[in-house]
Amino acid sequence: MRRKSKLSGMLLRNYIFFSLTVGVSVFILLLLFVMRTNDWLPAKEPSLWQAGGIVRTNTADIPSDTIEALHGWVEILDERLRVIEVKGRKQDGSTSYTERSLNTLFYDTRDNPYYNSISPFLTDEGQQRFVLVRLPKENMKVDIALDEETTENNQAIFWGALAETGLLFLVLFGINVFVYSRQTAAKLTNPLSKIATGIRNIAGGRYCDRLHLEANYELAQIQESFNAMAEKLDKAETDKRLLEESKQRMLVHISHDLKTPITTIQGYATALQLGMIEEEEKKQRAIKLIHDKTQLVAELIDDVFELSKLESPDYPVEKEPNDVAEFMREMAVDYYDLFEENQLIFEWDIPPQEVMAAFNRKLMYRAFSNLLTNALKYNPPGTYVRMALVEKHEEVLIEVADNGVGIPDHLRDRVFEAFVRGDAARRSDGGTGLGLSIASHIVEKHGGKLRLDTDGGWTRFELNLPKDTAANVETTAAIASATG
């Protein structure tokens, strides 16, 4: 099974995706902006009216058309600053310059009617030359004005391109935000919405509902916990319904089992009261019958009361360390004569050493008494009844078994429920139908389990009790000390 990613990882991936898309959008928009501004703001070539813009190694290639159009001219000077060539119409008569006169042209510009620029260069033959450009200032004013107007237009074009680029950025940013929010909602908001719906269903009593989400690790954990909670609530609701049905059945059984003996008692008591039974022998039989029926009613009421206490989770069970082997020997002695009278063969297998476990003697006597009484009441003469004790490392196993009539197949799964009895038991008035249920609850109160096994032709009731390890250690130490 593929391990689910965490929410932090999902959010980080979405954020990285969002940042990358925004970054790519910004980069593309910058390229578009540069391309558009390059189209609208053509790069100027080096000025064709400045010496540095027209200098060439071959003087014949020097362009002078722009300068001549402004009524200026170009002078080519040699290394001694002599004029060796003129392009355009020269308007002064100088044929050579000195360094001082050149400096005057460039630094004393207040009264100079010409704009001057000079640039040195080497010819193809390696000779030193100078290009001197001279333009009337009155013609330069027109060109500068044109340049300023062009600059203002270019600024308007620049800000327009910037506004368009910003608008495109807002559109692309909005699309990225929408996609990012939808992705996050699909991974986070939608599962949370389903979880909220599931909680409302549980609050409304629909415990059978379960969540089925394809979500990240944290939400998957919530889903597992939610489904576990819903399963427990569903089981609790089912157990509650079964308990109510069991209580209803119990009331029906109690009313039935009380009605029959009470009706008998009422009938014979009325007959005795009215003098309808005159013979002394019949009177004694009626009195004995009334006594037996009242005793049965008392047993039933006592068993119901005992069962109701044991079913309560708050019912206290005071346990103390006891020797299970000695306890079972006492049980065997108490029931030996009864088994002999009913011609049942009673056997036991109990180890001679102490086997310590913590239990309540009174309650455990009741549980064993119910098991042995069942074997005594419902089996014919000649039946073998066996009681055995096996000591294990952490628990004590006890078995009460017989090879008598057995338990019908349809009752084996429900034998520990209240008022579950076979037809023979119900006809014989031999019990209340609560004995095994009471025994099972007593064993469970001691941390054990009572089970039924019917393999091999024997009916075996097996129960386990946790051992009292501390008591066993103390006993072993005491024996070792005494023998030492």
C-alpha positions as CSV (number, residue, x, y, z in Angstrom):
1,M,0.0,0.0,0.0
2,R,1.4,3.4,-1.0
3,R,2.2,5.6,1.9
4,K,0.1,8.7,1.9
5,S,1.8,12.1,1.8
6,K,1.3,14.7,4.6
7,L,-0.6,17.9,4.3
8,S,2.5,19.9,4.8
9,G,4.1,18.3,1.8
10,M,1.0,18.8,-0.3
11,L,0.8,22.5,0.6
12,L,4.5,22.9,0.0
13,R,4.2,21.4,-3.5
14,N,1.2,23.6,-4.3
15,Y,3.1,26.7,-3.1
16,I,6.1,25.8,-5.2
17,F,3.9,25.3,-8.2
18,F,2.2,28.6,-7.5
19,S,5.5,30.4,-7.1
20,L,6.9,28.8,-10.3
21,T,3.9,29.8,-12.4
22,V,4.0,33.3,-11.0
23,G,7.7,33.5,-11.7
24,V,7.3,32.2,-15.3
25,S,4.5,34.6,-15.9
26,V,6.6,37.6,-14.7
27,F,9.6,36.4,-16.9
28,I,7.4,36.1,-20.0
29,L,5.8,39.5,-19.4
30,L,9.2,41.1,-19.0
31,L,10.3,39.6,-22.3
32,L,7.1,40.9,-24.0
33,F,7.6,44.4,-22.4
34,V,11.2,44.5,-23.6
35,M,10.2,43.4,-27.1
36,R,7.4,46.0,-27.3
37,T,9.6,48.9,-26.0
38,N,12.3,47.9,-28.4
39,D,9.8,48.1,-31.3
40,W,8.4,51.5,-30.1
41,L,11.8,53.0,-29.0
42,P,14.2,52.2,-31.7
43,A,17.8,52.4,-30.6
44,K,19.7,55.4,-31.9
45,E,22.7,54.9,-34.0
46,P,25.8,56.9,-33.0
47,S,25.0,60.5,-33.9
48,L,25.9,61.3,-37.5
49,W,26.6,64.8,-36.6
50,Q,29.3,64.0,-34.1
51,A,32.9,63.2,-34.9
52,G,32.9,60.0,-32.9
53,G,29.9,58.8,-34.9
54,I,31.3,59.4,-38.4
55,V,35.0,58.5,-37.9
56,R,36.3,55.8,-40.4
57,T,39.7,54.5,-41.2
58,N,39.3,55.4,-44.8
59,T,38.5,59.1,-45.1
60,A,36.5,58.5,-48.3
61,D,34.0,56.5,-46.3
62,I,33.3,59.2,-43.7
63,P,29.6,60.2,-44.0
64,S,29.0,63.9,-44.0
65,D,25.5,64.2,-45.6
66,T,23.8,64.9,-42.3
67,I,26.4,67.5,-41.3
68,E,26.2,69.2,-44.6
69,A,22.4,69.2,-44.5
70,L,22.8,71.3,-41.3
71,H,25.2,73.6,-43.2
72,G,28.2,72.3,-41.4
73,W,31.4,70.6,-42.6
74,V,34.0,68.0,-41.8
75,E,37.7,68.7,-41.7
76,I,40.4,66.0,-41.8
77,L,43.6,67.0,-39.9
78,D,47.0,65.3,-40.0
79,E,49.2,64.7,-37.0
80,R,50.4,68.3,-37.1
81,L,46.8,69.6,-37.1
82,R,46.9,70.8,-40.7
83,V,43.7,70.6,-42.7
84,I,44.3,68.1,-45.5
85,E,40.7,67.4,-46.6
86,V,37.3,69.1,-46.2
87,K,33.9,67.6,-46.7
88,G,31.2,70.2,-47.1
89,R,31.3,73.9,-47.5
90,K,34.0,75.4,-45.2
91,Q,32.9,78.7,-43.8
92,D,36.2,79.9,-42.3
93,G,39.6,80.3,-43.8
94,S,41.8,78.4,-41.3
95,T,44.0,75.8,-42.9
96,S,45.7,74.6,-39.7
97,Y,45.2,74.6,-36.0
98,T,47.4,74.7,-32.9
99,E,46.5,73.0,-29.6
100,R,45.6,76.3,-28.2
101,S,43.3,77.2,-31.0
102,L,41.6,73.8,-30.8
103,N,41.1,74.2,-27.1
104,T,39.6,77.6,-27.7
105,L,37.0,75.9,-30.0
106,F,35.9,73.5,-27.3
107,Y,36.2,75.5,-24.1
108,D,35.5,79.0,-25.1
109,T,32.0,78.3,-26.5
110,R,30.1,81.4,-25.3
111,D,31.0,83.5,-28.4
112,N,31.7,80.6,-30.7
113,P,28.9,80.3,-33.3
114,Y,29.8,76.7,-34.1
115,Y,29.2,73.4,-32.3
116,N,32.6,71.5,-32.6
117,S,33.6,67.8,-32.0
118,I,36.8,66.1,-32.7
119,S,37.9,62.4,-32.8
120,P,41.3,60.9,-33.5
121,F,41.7,57.8,-35.7
122,L,44.3,55.8,-37.7
123,T,44.1,55.4,-41.4
124,D,44.4,52.1,-43.2
125,E,48.1,52.9,-43.6
126,G,48.5,53.5,-39.9
127,Q,48.8,57.3,-40.1
128,Q,47.4,59.5,-37.2
129,R,44.5,61.6,-38.3
130,F,41.7,63.7,-36.7
131,V,38.1,64.3,-37.7
132,L,36.8,67.8,-36.8
133,V,33.1,68.4,-37.2
134,R,31.8,72.0,-37.2
135,L,28.1,72.8,-37.1
136,P,26.3,76.2,-36.9
137,K,24.6,76.3,-33.4
138,E,21.5,77.9,-34.9
139,N,20.8,74.8,-36.9
140,M,21.5,72.5,-33.9
141,K,18.6,74.1,-31.9
142,V,16.0,72.7,-34.3
143,D,17.5,69.1,-34.0
144,I,17.5,69.3,-30.2
145,A,13.9,70.4,-30.2
146,L,13.0,67.5,-32.4
147,D,14.9,65.1,-30.0
148,E,13.0,66.5,-27.0
149,E,9.6,65.9,-28.7
150,T,10.7,62.4,-29.6
151,T,11.7,61.8,-26.0
152,E,8.2,62.9,-24.7
153,N,6.5,60.5,-27.2
154,N,8.8,57.7,-26.2
155,Q,7.9,58.3,-22.5
156,A,4.2,58.1,-23.3
157,I,4.8,54.9,-25.2
158,F,6.9,53.4,-22.3
159,W,4.2,54.1,-19.7
160,G,1.5,52.7,-21.9
161,A,3.5,49.5,-22.4
162,L,4.1,49.3,-18.7
163,A,0.4,49.6,-17.9
164,E,-0.5,46.9,-20.4
165,T,2.1,44.6,-18.9
166,G,0.8,45.2,-15.4
167,L,-2.7,44.5,-16.5
168,L,-1.6,41.2,-18.1
169,F,0.3,40.3,-14.9
170,L,-2.9,40.9,-12.8
171,V,-4.9,38.6,-15.2
172,L,-2.2,35.8,-15.1
173,F,-1.8,36.2,-11.3
174,G,-5.6,35.9,-10.8
175,I,-5.6,32.7,-12.9
176,N,-2.8,31.2,-10.8
177,V,-4.6,32.1,-7.6
178,F,-7.7,30.4,-8.9
179,V,-5.9,27.2,-10.0
180,Y,-4.0,27.1,-6.6
181,S,-7.1,27.5,-4.6
182,R,-9.0,24.8,-6.5
183,Q,-6.1,22.4,-6.1
184,T,-5.9,23.1,-2.3
185,A,-9.7,22.8,-2.0
186,A,-9.7,19.4,-3.8
187,K,-7.0,18.1,-1.4
188,L,-8.2,19.8,1.8
189,T,-11.6,21.5,1.8
190,N,-13.5,18.7,0.0
191,P,-12.3,15.9,2.4
192,L,-13.1,18.2,5.4
193,S,-16.6,18.8,4.1
194,K,-17.1,15.0,3.8
195,I,-15.8,14.5,7.3
196,A,-18.3,17.2,8.6
197,T,-21.1,15.4,6.8
198,G,-20.1,12.1,8.4
199,I,-20.1,13.7,11.8
200,R,-23.6,15.1,11.2
201,N,-24.8,11.6,10.2
202,I,-23.3,10.1,13.3
203,A,-24.9,12.8,15.4
204,G,-28.2,11.9,13.7
205,G,-27.8,8.2,14.7
206,R,-26.6,6.8,11.4
207,Y,-23.8,4.7,12.9
208,C,-23.5,2.5,9.8
209,D,-22.1,5.3,7.7
210,R,-18.3,5.2,6.9
211,L,-15.9,7.7,5.3
212,H,-14.2,6.7,2.1
213,L,-11.7,9.5,1.2
214,E,-8.7,9.8,-1.0
215,A,-6.8,12.2,1.2
216,N,-3.4,13.0,2.7
217,Y,-1.9,11.3,5.7
218,E,-3.5,13.5,8.4
219,L,-7.0,13.4,6.9
220,A,-6.5,9.6,6.4
221,Q,-5.8,9.3,10.1
222,I,-8.9,11.2,10.9
223,Q,-10.9,9.0,8.5
224,E,-9.5,5.8,10.2
225,S,-10.3,7.2,13.7
226,F,-13.8,8.3,12.6
227,N,-14.6,4.9,11.0
228,A,-13.3,3.1,14.2
229,M,-15.5,5.4,16.3
230,A,-18.5,4.8,14.0
231,E,-17.9,1.0,14.2
232,K,-17.7,1.1,18.0
233,L,-20.9,3.2,18.1
234,D,-22.6,0.8,15.7
235,K,-21.5,-2.2,17.8
236,A,-22.6,-0.4,21.0
237,E,-26.0,0.3,19.4
238,T,-26.3,-3.3,18.3
239,D,-25.3,-4.5,21.8
240,K,-27.8,-2.2,23.3
241,R,-30.6,-3.5,21.0
242,L,-29.6,-7.1,21.8
243,L,-29.5,-6.3,25.5
244,E,-32.9,-4.8,25.3
245,E,-34.2,-7.9,23.5
246,S,-32.4,-10.1,26.0
247,K,-34.1,-8.2,28.9
248,Q,-37.4,-8.5,27.1
249,R,-36.9,-12.2,26.7
250,M,-35.8,-12.4,30.4
251,L,-39.0,-10.7,31.5
252,V,-41.0,-13.2,29.4
253,H,-39.1,-16.1,30.8
254,I,-39.4,-14.8,34.4
255,S,-43.1,-14.3,34.0
256,H,-43.5,-17.7,32.5
257,D,-41.3,-19.5,35.1
258,L,-43.0,-17.7,38.0
259,K,-46.6,-18.1,36.7
260,T,-46.5,-21.9,36.6
261,P,-45.4,-22.6,40.2
262,I,-47.4,-19.7,41.6
263,T,-50.5,-21.0,39.8
264,T,-49.8,-24.4,41.3
265,I,-49.2,-22.9,44.8
266,Q,-52.4,-20.8,44.5
267,G,-54.4,-23.9,43.4
268,Y,-53.3,-26.2,46.2
269,A,-53.5,-23.4,48.8
270,T,-57.1,-22.7,47.8
271,A,-57.9,-26.4,47.9
272,L,-56.5,-26.7,51.4
273,Q,-58.2,-23.5,52.5
274,L,-61.6,-24.7,51.3
275,G,-61.2,-28.1,52.8
276,M,-61.3,-29.8,49.4
277,I,-58.4,-32.2,50.4
278,E,-59.5,-34.3,53.3
279,E,-57.1,-37.2,53.4
280,E,-54.0,-36.5,55.5
281,E,-51.6,-38.1,53.0
282,K,-52.9,-36.0,50.2
283,K,-52.7,-32.9,52.4
284,Q,-49.0,-33.7,53.1
285,R,-48.3,-34.2,49.4
286,A,-50.0,-30.8,48.7
287,I,-48.0,-29.1,51.4
288,K,-44.8,-30.6,50.1
289,L,-45.6,-29.5,46.6
290,I,-46.4,-26.0,47.8
291,H,-43.0,-26.0,49.6
292,D,-41.1,-27.3,46.6
293,K,-42.7,-24.7,44.3
294,T,-42.0,-21.8,46.7
295,Q,-38.4,-23.0,47.0
296,L,-38.2,-23.0,43.2
297,V,-39.7,-19.5,43.1
298,A,-37.2,-18.4,45.7
299,E,-34.3,-19.9,43.8
300,L,-35.4,-18.2,40.6
301,I,-35.7,-14.8,42.3
302,D,-32.3,-15.3,44.0
303,D,-30.7,-16.3,40.6
304,V,-32.2,-13.3,38.9
305,F,-31.0,-11.0,41.6
306,E,-27.5,-12.5,41.5
307,L,-27.4,-12.2,37.7
308,S,-28.5,-8.6,37.7
309,K,-25.7,-7.8,40.2
310,L,-23.1,-9.7,38.1
311,E,-24.1,-7.9,34.9
312,S,-23.5,-4.5,36.5
313,P,-20.0,-3.2,35.7
314,D,-19.8,-1.6,39.1
315,Y,-20.4,-4.8,41.1
316,P,-17.4,-5.2,43.4
317,V,-15.6,-8.5,43.5
318,E,-13.2,-8.9,46.5
319,K,-10.5,-11.4,45.6
320,E,-7.8,-12.8,47.7
321,P,-5.1,-15.4,47.1
322,N,-6.4,-19.0,47.6
323,D,-5.2,-22.5,46.9
324,V,-7.3,-23.6,43.9
325,A,-6.3,-27.2,44.4
326,E,-7.5,-27.3,48.0
327,F,-10.7,-25.4,46.9
328,M,-11.5,-28.1,44.3
329,R,-10.9,-30.9,46.8
330,E,-13.4,-29.3,49.1
331,M,-15.9,-29.1,46.2
332,A,-15.3,-32.8,45.4
333,V,-16.0,-33.8,49.0
334,D,-19.2,-31.7,49.1
335,Y,-20.6,-33.3,46.0
336,Y,-19.2,-36.8,46.3
337,D,-22.2,-38.2,48.3
338,L,-24.7,-36.6,45.9
339,F,-23.1,-38.2,42.9
340,E,-23.1,-41.5,44.7
341,E,-26.8,-41.3,45.6
342,N,-27.6,-40.6,41.9
343,Q,-25.4,-43.4,40.8
344,L,-23.0,-41.1,38.8
345,I,-19.3,-41.9,38.6
346,F,-17.4,-38.9,39.9
347,E,-13.7,-38.6,39.1
348,W,-11.2,-35.8,39.7
349,D,-7.6,-35.0,38.8
350,I,-6.2,-32.4,41.2
351,P,-2.4,-31.9,41.7
352,P,-1.1,-32.4,45.2
353,Q,0.8,-29.1,45.4
354,E,-0.5,-25.6,46.0
355,V,-1.9,-23.8,43.0
356,M,-2.4,-20.1,44.0
357,A,-4.9,-17.8,42.3
358,A,-6.8,-14.7,43.5
359,F,-10.6,-15.3,43.6
360,N,-13.7,-14.8,45.7
361,R,-14.4,-18.2,47.4
362,K,-18.1,-17.5,47.7
363,L,-18.7,-16.6,44.1
364,M,-16.4,-19.2,42.7
365,Y,-18.2,-21.9,44.9
366,R,-21.4,-20.7,43.3
367,A,-20.0,-21.0,39.8
368,F,-18.6,-24.6,40.4
369,S,-21.8,-25.5,42.2
370,N,-23.8,-24.6,39.1
371,L,-21.6,-26.6,36.8
372,L,-21.7,-29.7,39.0
373,T,-25.4,-29.4,39.8
374,N,-26.1,-29.3,36.0
375,A,-24.2,-32.5,35.5
376,L,-25.9,-34.1,38.5
377,K,-29.5,-33.1,37.5
378,Y,-29.6,-33.8,33.8
379,N,-27.6,-37.0,33.3
380,P,-28.8,-40.6,33.8
381,P,-27.1,-43.1,36.2
382,G,-23.8,-44.5,35.0
383,T,-22.6,-41.1,33.6
384,Y,-19.0,-40.3,34.2
385,V,-18.4,-36.8,35.7
386,R,-14.8,-35.6,35.8
387,M,-13.2,-32.5,37.4
388,A,-9.6,-31.6,36.5
389,L,-7.1,-28.9,37.3
390,V,-4.1,-28.0,35.2
391,E,-1.5,-25.5,36.2
392,K,0.2,-23.4,33.5
393,H,2.7,-20.6,33.6
394,E,0.3,-17.6,33.8
395,E,-3.1,-19.2,34.3
396,V,-5.0,-22.1,35.9
397,L,-7.2,-24.3,33.7
398,I,-10.2,-26.1,35.3
399,E,-12.4,-28.6,33.5
400,V,-15.8,-30.0,34.5
401,A,-16.9,-32.7,32.0
402,D,-19.4,-35.5,31.6
403,N,-20.3,-38.0,28.9
404,G,-24.0,-37.9,29.6
405,V,-26.9,-36.6,27.5
406,G,-25.0,-33.6,26.2
407,I,-26.3,-30.3,24.9
408,P,-28.5,-30.0,21.8
409,D,-26.7,-28.5,18.8
410,H,-29.2,-25.5,18.5
411,L,-28.3,-24.5,22.1
412,R,-24.5,-24.7,22.1
413,D,-24.0,-21.2,20.9
414,R,-26.5,-19.8,23.4
415,V,-25.9,-22.0,26.4
416,F,-24.4,-19.1,28.5
417,E,-27.4,-16.8,27.9
418,A,-30.0,-16.4,30.6
419,F,-33.0,-18.7,30.6
420,V,-31.6,-21.0,27.9
421,R,-32.6,-24.6,28.8
422,G,-33.2,-27.8,27.0
423,D,-36.7,-29.3,26.7
424,A,-35.9,-32.0,29.3
425,A,-34.7,-29.4,31.8
426,R,-37.8,-27.2,31.3
427,R,-40.2,-30.1,31.8
428,S,-38.5,-31.4,34.9
429,D,-38.5,-28.1,36.8
430,G,-34.8,-28.9,37.4
431,G,-33.5,-25.4,37.3
432,T,-34.0,-21.7,36.6
433,G,-32.0,-21.6,33.3
434,L,-29.6,-19.1,34.9
435,G,-26.9,-21.3,36.3
436,L,-24.5,-21.3,33.4
437,S,-25.1,-17.6,32.7
438,I,-24.3,-16.8,36.4
439,A,-21.2,-19.1,36.3
440,S,-19.9,-17.4,33.1
441,H,-20.4,-13.9,34.6
442,I,-18.5,-14.9,37.8
443,V,-15.6,-16.3,35.8
444,E,-15.4,-13.1,33.7
445,K,-15.5,-11.0,36.9
446,H,-12.3,-12.9,37.9
447,G,-10.6,-12.0,34.6
448,G,-11.2,-15.5,33.1
449,K,-13.4,-17.1,30.5
450,L,-15.9,-20.0,30.6
451,R,-16.1,-22.1,27.4
452,L,-18.0,-25.1,26.1
453,D,-16.4,-28.0,24.3
454,T,-18.4,-30.9,23.0
455,D,-15.8,-32.9,21.0
456,G,-15.3,-36.6,21.5
457,G,-18.7,-37.4,23.0
458,W,-18.0,-35.4,26.2
459,T,-19.6,-32.1,27.4
460,R,-16.7,-30.1,28.7
461,F,-16.9,-26.8,30.5
462,E,-13.5,-25.2,30.6
463,L,-12.6,-22.1,32.5
464,N,-9.3,-20.3,33.1
465,L,-8.2,-18.1,35.9
466,P,-5.1,-15.8,36.1
467,K,-2.6,-17.1,38.5
468,D,-1.5,-15.1,41.6
469,T,2.2,-15.0,40.7
470,A,3.2,-13.1,43.8
471,A,1.6,-15.6,46.1
472,N,3.3,-18.5,44.2
473,V,6.7,-16.8,44.6
474,E,6.1,-16.3,48.3
475,T,5.0,-20.0,48.7
476,T,8.0,-21.3,46.8
477,A,10.3,-19.1,48.9
478,A,8.7,-20.3,52.1
479,I,9.1,-24.0,51.0
480,A,12.7,-23.4,50.0
481,S,13.4,-21.7,53.3
482,A,11.8,-24.5,55.3
483,T,13.6,-27.3,53.5
484,G,16.9,-25.4,53.7
